[in-house]
Amino acid sequence: MSLHISTFTRPAAELARLVFVDDALAGFLVEQKHGYIFQAVDPVFALLDGSRFVLPQHAERSAARLKRAS
């Protein structure tokens, strides 16, 4: 068994982006090599949990639409 440890070359704050809807925290985006993965914080946004987005704006729009639909 081998263990591989990766080091980040950028601060953690640059790797995650908070997503707010109506001034409430919906979740956060984790930057990946080819886009972002949404991690829900509020159960209202659980449907988006694990979803992949190319741009942060796409995730923000999806979260806002989901909030309006609920």
KOLTIKOL-979996 format. One line per field, with one value per atom (N, C-alpha, C): residue number from 1; x, y, z negated; atom name. Coordinates in pm, whole numbers, always signed. Atoms other than C-alpha are relative to their C-alpha. Layout:
i (NUM	...) .
X (X	...) .
Y (Y	...) .
Z (Z	...) .
at (CA	...) .
This chain:
i (1	1	1	2	2	2	3	3	3	4	4	4	5	5	5	6	6	6	7	7	7	8	8	8	9	9	9	10	10	10	11	11	11	12	12	12	13	13	13	14	14	14	15	15	15	16	16	16	17	17	17	18	18	18	19	19	19	20	20	20	21	21	21	22	22	22	23	23	23	24	24	24	25	25	25	26	26	26	27	27	27	28	28	28	29	29	29	30	30	30	31	31	31	32	32	32	33	33	33	34	34	34	35	35	35	36	36	36	37	37	37	38	38	38	39	39	39	40	40	40	41	41	41	42	42	42	43	43	43	44	44	44	45	45	45	46	46	46	47	47	47	48	48	48	49	49	49	50	50	50	51	51	51	52	52	52	53	53	53	54	54	54	55	55	55	56	56	56	57	57	57	58	58	58	59	59	59	60	60	60	61	61	61	62	62	62	63	63	63	64	64	64	65	65	65	66	66	66	67	67	67	68	68	68	69	69	69	70	70	70) .
X (+85	+0	+90	-78	+134	-88	+70	+38	+55	-39	+42	-60	+46	+18	+22	-9	-60	+3	-1	+19	-69	+66	-187	+97	-86	-5	-75	+80	-292	-69	+70	-464	-136	+129	-775	-115	+107	-988	-21	+13	-919	-58	+48	-1028	-149	+143	-1382	-63	+73	-1641	-138	+131	-1946	-110	+115	-2287	-113	+109	-2554	-122	+127	-2921	-84	+77	-3125	+71	-85	-2842	+13	-16	-2853	+98	-98	-2571	-69	+59	-2686	+98	-102	-2359	+131	-127	-2011	+43	-54	-1830	+145	-137	-1514	+60	-62	-1284	+68	-63	-1180	+77	-80	-957	-84	+84	-1246	-133	+123	-1503	-13	+31	-1672	-103	+100	-1867	-71	+81	-2152	-20	+24	-2174	-105	+110	-2506	+26	-6	-2511	-142	+141	-2884	-75	+74	-3118	-88	+80	-3325	+76	-82	-3035	+62	-53	-2971	-7	+13	-3088	+123	-119	-2781	+130	-119	-2538	+74	-82	-2256	-7	+11	-2358	+127	-119	-2080	-42	+27	-2072	+130	-118	-1833	+38	-24	-1873	-76	+70	-1964	-137	+126	-2238	-112	+100	-2416	-55	+43	-2428	-86	+76	-2550	-140	+132	-2832	-85	+74	-2931	-52	+42	-2943	-114	+107	-3155	-130	+120	-3399	-61	+50	-3424	-69	+61	-3499	-138	+129	-3776	-103	+92	-3926	-45	+36	-3935	-104) .
Y (-116	+0	+123	-123	+341	+118	-119	+679	+117	-117	+987	+123	-124	+1329	+114	-116	+1630	+126	-129	+1980	+102	-106	+2279	+115	-113	+2561	+131	-120	+2804	-7	+1	+2911	-67	+71	+2712	+92	-94	+3025	+12	-6	+3017	-129	+128	+2654	-19	+11	+2704	+138	-125	+2968	-16	+6	+3037	+44	-33	+3048	+44	-57	+3271	+20	-28	+3293	+79	-87	+3577	+21	-26	+3651	-118	+121	+3293	-94	+92	+3043	-125	+117	+2777	-117	+102	+2590	+62	-51	+2620	-81	+65	+2534	-37	+46	+2328	-3	-7	+2404	-133	+121	+2103	+39	-29	+2077	+57	-42	+2124	+58	-62	+2321	-1	-11	+2325	-105	+92	+2083	+73	-67	+2219	-92	+72	+2109	+79	-68	+2198	+12	-24	+2347	+0	-10	+2416	-115	+113	+2114	+38	-45	+2322	-24	+14	+2285	-139	+137	+1913	-61	+52	+1839	+34	-42	+2025	-59	+52	+1853	-98	+87	+1696	+35	-39	+1866	+71	-63	+1980	+117	-119	+2324	+49	-52	+2475	+136	-135	+2828	+19	-27	+2950	+64	-68	+3167	-99	+103	+2854	-61	+56	+2712	+100	-104	+3042	+13	-9	+3061	-122	+123	+2698	+2	-8	+2754	+101	-100	+3068	-54	+59	+2884	-106	+105	+2591	+64	-69	+2829	+56	-54	+3000	-110	+112	+2660	-70	+71	+2537	+74) .
Z (+0	+0	+0	-4	+93	-39	+43	-40	+79	-77	+178	-66	+63	+17	+97	-88	+232	-83	+67	+126	+89	-74	+228	+21	-28	+397	-15	+19	+338	-136	+128	+16	+13	-1	-78	+38	-32	-42	+150	-144	+331	+56	-48	+358	-22	+27	+223	+13	-18	+302	-62	+67	+85	+96	-83	+253	-92	+78	+100	+88	-67	+200	-100	+90	+50	-133	+117	-195	-96	+82	-331	+69	-56	-284	+53	-63	-37	+0	-7	-8	+43	-49	+134	+120	-119	+454	-26	+14	+445	+140	-131	+734	+35	-53	+941	+126	-118	+1244	+114	-113	+1490	-46	+45	+1294	-151	+143	+955	-40	+56	+736	-113	+101	+526	-120	+125	+162	-78	+68	-1	-150	+144	-351	-56	+36	-367	+67	-57	-316	+120	-114	-71	+131	-119	+173	+16	-4	+119	+140	-137	+474	+84	-75	+603	-57	+66	+364	+91	-85	+565	+147	-141	+889	+46	-59	+1121	+87	-77	+1278	+63	-69	+1532	-58	+54	+1393	-131	+126	+1044	+22	-27	+1194	+33	-31	+1321	-128	+129	+969	-76	+70	+826	+59	-65	+1083	-32	+32	+1021	-143	+140	+645	-16	+8	+687	+58	-61	+917	-91	+90	+676	-120	+116	+388	+37	-44	+587	+22	-26	+678	-126	+123	+319	-81) .
at (N	CA	C	N	CA	C	N	CA	C	N	CA	C	N	CA	C	N	CA	C	N	CA	C	N	CA	C	N	CA	C	N	CA	C	N	CA	C	N	CA	C	N	CA	C	N	CA	C	N	CA	C	N	CA	C	N	CA	C	N	CA	C	N	CA	C	N	CA	C	N	CA	C	N	CA	C	N	CA	C	N	CA	C	N	CA	C	N	CA	C	N	CA	C	N	CA	C	N	CA	C	N	CA	C	N	CA	C	N	CA	C	N	CA	C	N	CA	C	N	CA	C	N	CA	C	N	CA	C	N	CA	C	N	CA	C	N	CA	C	N	CA	C	N	CA	C	N	CA	C	N	CA	C	N	CA	C	N	CA	C	N	CA	C	N	CA	C	N	CA	C	N	CA	C	N	CA	C	N	CA	C	N	CA	C	N	CA	C	N	CA	C	N	CA	C	N	CA	C	N	CA	C	N	CA	C	N	CA	C	N	CA	C	N	CA	C	N	CA	C	N	CA	C	N	CA	C	N	CA	C	N	CA	C	N	CA	C	N	CA	C	N	CA	C) .
